[in-house]
Amino acid sequence: MGDPVTLATGQLYQEMIAQSRILAYIDVFSGLSIVALILIPFCWLLSPIKSEGSAGAH
């Protein structure tokens, strides 16, 4: 058994680390979501290459 203050400090530190991991995950997810939302309209701007018909093979 250790000092109660040291044990409490360790538990607070572990909780802080757990919460910081969750916040970091949310930050990364939000950033990637914003990038995806910005890039999605480019799918409609880029039109597929349209061929002008097949060339005669004589």
C-alpha positions, 0 to 999 in steps of 0.5 A: 500500500502506498501513500494515498496522495500518490495513489490519487495523483496516479489515478488522476494522471491515468484519467487525464491520459485517457481523456486526452486520447479520446480528445485526440481521436475526436480531433483527428476524426474531425479534421479528416471529416472536414478534408473529406467534405471539402474533396467530395464536390471535386468528384462532380467537378471532374467529368469523365473523359468522353470519347467521340465514337469509335474510329473506323478501322479500315 
